[in-house]
Amino acid sequence: MLVEMTELLGRQIYTPDGRLLGEVDNVIVDVDSSKVDGLYVDETSPMLVDDSRPTSVPYRWVSAVNDVVLLKYFPKRVSVKKAGGRPAKEAEPVAPTAR
């Protein structure tokens, strides 16, 4: 089943254990290889991501796409690493890291 990239926008993303991560706000594309590289989630669940920060989910973590997006992997909790004791900028997306 082929899905157009625009059809992914607004679909809910669920972790392997059924927790709602958020909705697809944008699709990240590697134009050189013409492949989807990731899914951008602007408002994430505070239960899964510190401060409900935006995050990018690598597309290799996607298990299935239908009415919702199901992930085959997602860390138990995503936290923000602070470099040099300074807080991270609010507008930058956070890459998922396992705690």
Secondary structure in CASP SS format (residue, H / E / C, confidence):
PFRMAT SS
TARGET T0000
AUTHOR 0000-0000-0000
METHOD secondary structure of the structure
MODEL  1
M C 1.00
L C 1.00
V C 1.00
E C 1.00
M H 1.00
T H 1.00
E H 1.00
L H 1.00
L C 1.00
G C 1.00
R C 1.00
Q E 1.00
I E 1.00
Y E 1.00
T C 1.00
P C 1.00
D C 1.00
G C 1.00
R C 1.00
L E 1.00
L E 1.00
G E 1.00
E E 1.00
V C 1.00
D C 1.00
N E 1.00
V E 1.00
I E 1.00
V E 1.00
D E 1.00
V C 1.00
D C 1.00
S C 1.00
S C 1.00
K E 1.00
V E 1.00
D E 1.00
G E 1.00
L E 1.00
Y E 1.00
V E 1.00
D C 1.00
E C 1.00
T C 1.00
S C 1.00
P C 1.00
M C 1.00
L C 1.00
V E 1.00
D H 1.00
D H 1.00
S H 1.00
R C 1.00
P C 1.00
T E 1.00
S E 1.00
V E 1.00
P E 1.00
Y H 1.00
R H 1.00
W H 1.00
V E 1.00
S E 1.00
A E 1.00
V E 1.00
N C 1.00
D C 1.00
V C 1.00
V E 1.00
L E 1.00
L E 1.00
K C 1.00
Y C 1.00
F C 1.00
P C 1.00
K C 1.00
R C 1.00
V E 1.00
S C 1.00
V C 1.00
K C 1.00
K C 1.00
A H 1.00
G H 1.00
G H 1.00
R C 1.00
P C 1.00
A C 1.00
K C 1.00
E C 1.00
A C 1.00
E C 1.00
P C 1.00
V E 1.00
A C 1.00
P C 1.00
T C 1.00
A E 1.00
R C 1.00
END
